[in-house]
Amino acid sequence: MTNFEETKKQFILPEGVVYLDGNSLGPMPKNVSDKLANVLYDEWSTMLINGWNDAEWMFQPEYLGNKISRIIGAEENSVVVGETLSVRVYQALSSAIRDTKKRKIILTDSGNFPSDLYMAQGLLELLNDQFELRVCEPNEILKNLNEEIAILMLTDVDYRTGRRHDIAEINKNAKDNGIITIWDLAHSAGALNLKLKDWNVDYAIGCTYKFLNGGPGSPAFIYVNPKIIDMIKPSLMGWLGHKTPFDFSHKYIPGTGINRMKIGTPPVLANAALTASLQIWDTINMDDLRSKSIELSERLINGLKSSCPNLKLASPTVAQDRGSQVSFYFEHGYPAVQAIIDRGVIGDFRSPNIMRFGITPLYISEKDIDLAIDIISTVIQNSLWDKPKYKKRKFVT
């Protein structure tokens, strides 16, 4: 059994703050500063350029990828880390398009994260609109899967409501119809018990700064099914994805296996912080994590149900149908969130009227949830949000 009292001790959390925004940015693990200091003062400052070999900086993408593969239920040597999530979306989609043959429709849903849609739109414009991006409602995915569809590109957990897809069912149906599948796990990795190997997913991408607590802007990851990796020729043909990068050949020859999905130079300092964070996951049982997340989510929902009738649950009522967040509709959602933050409970807001609260058992307890219920209820019941200072929009909401 995972001891969540012990995992909480491994994070730096401001006194008097209940942090319910780990679905947007995870807090800092205590071991990050020591790891960064080690890289700065024992490696970079003394080894200089030799660090690429002697400290094995160049192999961080694969090392970190294997750490993440356990968390997402993937095969060993099927994940690499680097670049941003948007770049990884583009990379997966552009690689998949090479194998679509005569099919020309990419299916997604209206719950997909906007950046994923932007990446697809930009790529299709570059290809002179030879392909169609078809957008349906999340609950209409299955009935839209047929032999006309080339690629299915979905975000597993809706960033606004927390509604999650049934990856196992949808992916099987897609593969039965000969469809290439791409899953965005930004709000799933580190929150749900994923089984990419068992589900036969083709591609998956995700970020590491949310539930994986890798730090602001920490690098993204990409997974490719080992059954197809050696047949893939990436469209983003980066230097480090070359079979022999230090031969400096002018002709691209893809590297072996997942290494061909590497693109640019590893961000060594960012990777150091992520390395420290991922050490915590060595002690985490994903079934325990998911069970605790549901327990805490239900506690928050039930606690606010009677005290805040003005809040309408935006997340699915069935626990298994949502990720590790609870969202509410509220007409005055933005100022309400600001007032709640002002009183020590950090959540966030998503336009036009959604208040979001991330449920992260690694550092959130029953006591934290009860305090959050009390503060949220006080703000809503007494309209404490109704002040000019809370209504002025900040750039990041």
Secondary structure as UniProt FT lines:
FT   HELIX           4..8
FT   TURN            9..10
FT   STRAND          11..12
FT   TURN            15..16
FT   STRAND          18..19
FT   TURN            22..24
FT   STRAND          28..29
FT   TURN            30..31
FT   HELIX           32..37
FT   HELIX           38..44
FT   HELIX           45..47
FT   HELIX           48..50
FT   HELIX           51..54
FT   HELIX           57..59
FT   HELIX           60..71
FT   TURN            72..73
FT   TURN            76..77
FT   STRAND          79..81
FT   HELIX           85..97
FT   TURN            98..99
FT   TURN            101..102
FT   STRAND          105..109
FT   TURN            110..111
FT   HELIX           114..126
FT   TURN            127..129
FT   STRAND          132..136
FT   HELIX           138..140
FT   HELIX           141..144
FT   TURN            147..148
FT   STRAND          149..155
FT   TURN            159..161
FT   STRAND          163..164
FT   HELIX           167..176
FT   TURN            177..178
FT   STRAND          180..184
FT   TURN            186..191
FT   HELIX           196..199
FT   STRAND          203..206
FT   TURN            211..212
FT   TURN            216..217
FT   STRAND          221..224
FT   TURN            226..228
FT   HELIX           229..231
FT   HELIX           239..241
FT   HELIX           245..247
FT   HELIX           257..261
FT   HELIX           268..280
FT   HELIX           281..283
FT   HELIX           286..307
FT   TURN            309..310
FT   STRAND          312..313
FT   HELIX           319..321
FT   STRAND          325..329
FT   TURN            331..332
FT   HELIX           333..342
FT   TURN            343..344
FT   STRAND          345..346
FT   STRAND          348..350
FT   TURN            351..353
FT   STRAND          354..358
FT   TURN            361..363
FT   HELIX           366..381
FT   TURN            382..385
FT   HELIX           388..391
//
